[in-house]
Amino acid sequence: MSTPKTITIAAKSSHPLTVNRLGYGTMRLTGEGIYGEPPNRPEALQILKQAIKSGINFLDTADYYGEDVTNRLIYEALYPYPADLVICTKVGGARKPDKSWIPYNTPENLRSSIDNNLRTLKLEQITLVHFRAIAGHGAPFKESLDAMFEMQKEGKILHVGVSNVTRDELETAMAMGEIATVENMYGHAQRNTHKGLHGESNGGEELLDICEKHCIPLVPYFSLFLSMPKKDTKIAAIAKKYNISEVQANIAWLLHRSPWILPIPGTSSLKHFEENLKAADIKFTQEDMDFLE
């Protein structure tokens, strides 16, 4: 089976963006607990530089990674940015000094986060921003999203996406304005809603059909977890068949699952980063995909 090498963000808008279909998520470049400086800063910077050299032109970040650590690393490693680089950030959450996660999603909070991202990334406009929904906490969903679209009108944001949303929330968001992308938890071992350390994470399986119908890329986070709630024996079997790692098998499955999935596997290891890149060249058969389904 062949898989498309590129994907288009905001395909139906006046500013479509075509990127290579394997991005990089920067979350793992932070310290323990996704907080503080990386244990190996030179390697973190090297990974970002190597990502661009390897053809990756979609980076996922957030100002609450660190805090501000991944944004500052991106700036240090890559500024001035390549013309085709899409830096996607997230807003809607924040961190406490005890490393806990809290909602930060009132209109005032969101504006503060956007301004902070613009400052740390040294940008005049953020190409793509995901509003991360946190169920039952903070401001109402529609109130938060209204603020996002307002900042889009002001020119602070080019494209608005949503993250950690339910099917109903995605449909609500699409009725309010153009949604460029969706970032939900998704991988072979965790396709549906899951209650984890940071509250409820909404899976991608229940809204993939909407994304496909409306040409909206689904960006999976936590896609490399292979043991929820138990070891992923089918991925393990496919990995053994092709003599690849289970992580590589999972990335390849995502690329084959739908042309509207944009994987962003993250790692703090240059060796693992290079292994992840090779997953884009793995070809599964229809028999393999039937087995994995």
BELMOCOR-V902259 format. One record per pair of residues at least 4 apart in sequence whose ideal C-beta (glycine too) atoms are under 7 Angstrom apart, sorted by the first residue. I is the first residue (numbers start at 1). J is the second residue. D is the distance in Angstrom with one decimal. If there is no record, write none. Layout:
i/j/d
I/J/D
I/J/D
//
This chain:
i/j/d
1/256/5.8
1/283/6.3
1/284/5.7
1/285/6.4
1/286/6.1
1/289/6.9
3/255/4.6
3/256/5.6
4/21/6.1
4/259/4.8
5/20/6.5
5/21/5.7
6/18/5.3
6/19/6.6
6/20/5.8
6/21/5.6
7/19/6.3
7/21/4.8
7/217/5.3
7/260/7.0
7/262/5.2
8/16/5.3
8/17/6.8
8/18/4.8
9/16/6.9
9/17/4.3
9/19/6.6
9/86/6.9
9/128/6.6
9/159/6.5
9/180/5.3
9/181/5.8
9/217/5.8
10/15/6.3
10/16/5.4
10/17/6.2
10/159/5.0
10/178/6.9
10/180/4.1
11/16/5.2
11/215/4.5
12/215/6.4
13/178/6.0
15/158/6.1
17/86/5.7
17/127/7.0
19/23/6.9
19/57/5.1
19/58/4.4
19/86/5.4
20/55/5.4
20/56/6.3
20/57/5.7
21/255/6.8
21/262/6.0
22/56/6.5
22/263/5.9
22/277/6.9
22/280/4.9
23/56/6.1
23/58/3.4
23/59/6.6
23/60/6.3
23/262/5.9
23/263/6.9
23/264/4.1
24/51/4.8
24/56/5.2
24/59/5.6
24/264/6.0
24/266/6.5
25/60/4.4
25/221/6.8
25/264/3.9
25/265/6.7
25/266/3.5
26/59/6.2
26/60/6.3
26/61/4.8
26/65/6.6
26/70/4.0
26/74/6.8
26/266/6.4
27/34/5.9
27/65/5.3
27/70/6.9
27/266/5.3
28/266/4.3
28/267/5.4
28/268/4.6
29/38/5.3
29/44/4.5
29/70/5.4
29/73/5.8
29/268/5.7
30/34/5.0
30/35/6.2
30/36/6.4
30/38/6.2
30/65/5.3
30/66/4.9
30/69/4.9
30/70/6.4
31/35/5.6
31/36/3.4
31/37/5.6
31/38/6.2
31/39/6.5
33/99/4.6
34/65/6.0
35/66/6.6
35/95/6.5
35/99/4.7
36/66/6.7
36/69/6.9
37/41/6.5
37/69/6.1
38/44/4.3
38/268/6.3
40/44/6.4
41/45/6.5
42/46/6.2
43/47/6.4
43/270/5.7
44/48/6.9
44/73/5.6
44/268/6.5
45/49/6.5
45/73/6.3
45/76/6.3
45/77/4.5
46/50/6.0
46/270/5.9
47/51/6.3
47/270/5.5
47/273/5.2
48/73/6.3
48/74/6.3
48/77/3.9
48/78/6.0
49/53/6.4
49/77/5.3
50/54/5.9
50/270/6.7
50/273/6.7
51/56/4.2
52/56/6.4
52/78/6.3
52/82/6.2
54/277/5.7
57/82/6.9
57/84/4.9
57/85/5.1
57/86/6.2
58/86/4.9
58/88/6.7
58/262/6.7
58/264/7.0
59/74/6.4
59/85/7.0
59/87/5.2
59/88/6.8
60/88/5.1
60/219/6.8
60/264/4.7
61/65/6.3
61/70/4.6
61/71/5.7
61/74/6.1
61/87/6.5
61/89/5.2
62/89/5.6
62/90/4.1
63/67/6.5
63/68/5.4
63/71/5.7
63/89/6.7
63/113/5.9
63/116/5.1
63/117/5.1
63/120/6.4
64/93/5.3
64/94/5.3
64/95/5.1
65/69/6.0
65/70/4.3
66/70/5.9
67/95/5.5
68/72/5.7
68/120/5.3
69/73/6.3
70/74/6.3
71/75/6.5
71/117/6.5
71/120/4.0
71/121/5.3
72/76/6.2
72/120/5.9
73/77/6.0
74/78/5.7
74/87/6.6
74/121/6.5
75/79/4.9
75/120/6.7
75/121/5.8
75/122/5.6
79/122/5.9
81/85/4.8
86/127/5.1
86/128/6.0
87/121/6.3
87/127/6.1
88/128/4.2
88/130/6.5
89/117/4.9
89/126/5.9
89/129/5.6
90/130/4.5
90/132/5.1
90/163/5.8
91/110/5.3
91/113/4.0
91/114/6.3
91/129/6.1
91/131/6.1
91/132/6.9
92/103/6.9
92/104/6.5
92/105/4.6
92/131/5.2
92/132/3.7
92/133/6.7
92/134/6.5
92/144/6.8
93/101/5.7
93/102/6.9
93/103/6.2
93/104/5.5
93/132/5.5
93/134/6.4
94/102/5.4
94/104/3.7
95/99/6.4
95/101/6.3
96/100/4.7
96/102/6.1
101/198/4.8
103/134/4.6
103/137/4.1
103/138/3.4
104/109/4.4
104/113/6.5
105/109/5.7
105/110/6.3
105/134/6.8
105/138/4.2
105/139/4.9
105/144/4.7
106/138/6.6
106/139/4.6
107/111/6.4
107/143/6.7
107/147/3.7
108/112/6.4
109/113/6.3
110/114/6.3
110/144/6.3
110/147/4.9
110/148/6.5
111/115/6.3
111/147/6.8
111/151/6.6
112/116/6.3
113/117/6.4
114/118/6.4
114/126/6.8
114/129/6.9
114/151/5.7
114/156/5.4
114/157/6.8
115/119/6.3
116/120/6.2
117/121/5.8
117/126/5.8
118/123/5.3
118/126/6.4
118/156/6.8
125/155/6.0
125/156/6.4
125/157/6.9
125/158/5.7
126/156/6.8
126/157/5.4
126/158/7.0
127/158/5.0
127/159/6.5
128/158/6.8
128/159/4.6
128/161/5.9
128/180/6.1
128/181/6.5
129/148/6.9
129/157/5.0
129/160/6.2
129/161/6.8
130/161/4.3
130/162/6.3
130/163/4.1
130/181/6.9
130/183/4.9
131/144/6.1
131/145/6.1
131/148/5.1
131/160/7.0
131/162/5.4
131/163/6.7
132/163/4.2
132/164/5.3
133/141/5.9
133/162/6.6
133/163/6.8
133/164/5.1
133/165/5.1
133/169/5.9
134/138/6.3
134/199/6.4
135/200/5.5
139/143/4.8
139/144/4.9
141/145/6.3
141/169/5.9
141/172/6.8
142/146/6.2
142/172/6.7
142/176/6.8
144/148/6.8
145/149/6.5
145/173/5.8
145/176/5.7
146/150/6.3
147/151/6.6
148/152/6.5
148/157/6.9
148/160/5.0
149/153/6.6
149/160/6.3
149/176/6.6
149/177/4.6
150/154/6.7
151/156/4.4
151/157/5.2
152/157/4.5
152/160/5.5
159/180/3.8
160/177/6.5
160/179/6.5
160/180/6.3
161/179/6.2
161/180/5.0
161/181/3.7
161/182/6.3
161/183/6.4
162/170/6.5
162/173/5.1
162/179/5.9
162/182/5.8
163/183/4.0
163/184/6.7
164/184/6.1
164/201/6.2
164/202/5.2
165/169/3.9
165/170/4.9
165/173/6.9
165/182/6.6
165/184/6.7
165/202/6.0
166/202/5.5
167/171/6.5
167/206/5.2
167/207/4.9
167/210/7.0
168/172/6.3
169/173/6.2
170/174/6.3
170/182/6.3
170/207/5.3
170/210/6.0
171/175/6.6
172/176/6.7
173/179/5.2
174/179/5.3
179/216/6.2
181/216/6.3
181/217/4.9
181/219/5.6
182/207/6.7
182/211/5.9
182/216/5.9
182/218/5.3
182/219/6.9
183/219/4.2
183/221/5.8
184/202/5.3
184/203/6.1
184/204/4.3
184/218/6.8
185/190/5.8
185/194/6.3
185/201/4.2
185/202/6.7
185/203/5.4
185/204/6.8
185/220/7.0
185/221/5.6
185/222/4.8
186/191/6.2
186/203/6.0
186/204/3.3
186/218/6.6
186/220/3.6
186/223/5.9
187/220/6.1
187/222/6.7
187/223/3.9
187/224/6.5
187/225/6.1
187/250/5.7
187/254/6.9
188/232/5.9
188/235/5.3
188/250/5.3
188/253/5.1
188/292/6.5
189/225/5.9
189/226/5.3
189/227/6.6
189/228/4.9
189/232/4.3
190/194/5.4
190/203/6.3
190/222/6.7
190/225/5.8
190/228/4.5
191/203/5.0
191/204/6.5
191/205/3.8
192/203/3.9
192/205/5.4
192/206/6.4
193/200/6.3
193/201/7.0
193/202/5.3
193/203/5.3
194/201/5.0
194/203/6.6
194/228/6.4
195/200/5.3
196/201/5.4
201/222/6.9
204/208/5.6
204/218/5.3
204/220/6.0
207/211/6.3
208/212/6.2
208/218/6.0
208/258/6.1
209/213/6.2
210/214/6.2
211/216/4.3
211/217/7.0
211/218/4.6
211/260/5.2
212/258/6.1
212/260/5.0
215/260/6.9
216/260/6.9
217/260/5.6
217/262/4.6
218/260/5.9
218/261/5.1
218/262/7.0
219/262/5.0
219/264/5.9
220/254/6.2
220/261/6.5
220/263/5.9
223/250/6.7
223/254/6.1
223/263/6.0
223/265/6.4
224/247/5.4
224/250/6.1
224/265/5.8
226/232/4.6
226/235/6.1
226/246/5.4
226/250/6.3
227/231/5.3
227/232/6.8
231/236/6.7
232/236/6.3
233/237/6.3
234/238/6.6
234/291/6.5
234/292/5.4
235/239/6.2
235/246/5.2
235/249/5.0
235/250/5.5
236/240/6.5
236/246/5.7
237/241/6.5
238/242/6.6
238/249/4.8
238/288/6.0
238/292/6.5
239/244/5.3
239/245/6.1
239/246/4.6
239/249/4.2
242/282/6.7
244/248/4.3
244/249/5.7
244/282/6.4
245/275/6.3
246/250/6.4
247/251/6.5
247/276/6.7
248/252/6.2
248/275/6.3
248/278/6.5
248/279/4.3
248/282/6.4
249/253/6.4
250/254/6.7
251/255/6.6
251/263/5.6
251/265/5.5
251/276/6.1
251/279/3.7
252/256/6.3
252/279/4.9
252/282/4.0
252/284/6.0
253/257/5.9
253/292/5.7
254/261/5.2
254/263/4.6
255/261/7.0
255/263/6.4
255/280/6.6
256/284/5.1
256/289/5.8
257/261/5.7
265/276/4.6
267/272/4.1
267/273/5.2
267/276/6.5
269/273/6.5
270/274/6.5
271/275/6.6
272/276/6.2
273/277/6.8
284/288/4.0
284/289/5.7
286/290/6.2
287/291/6.4
288/292/6.3
289/293/6.2
//
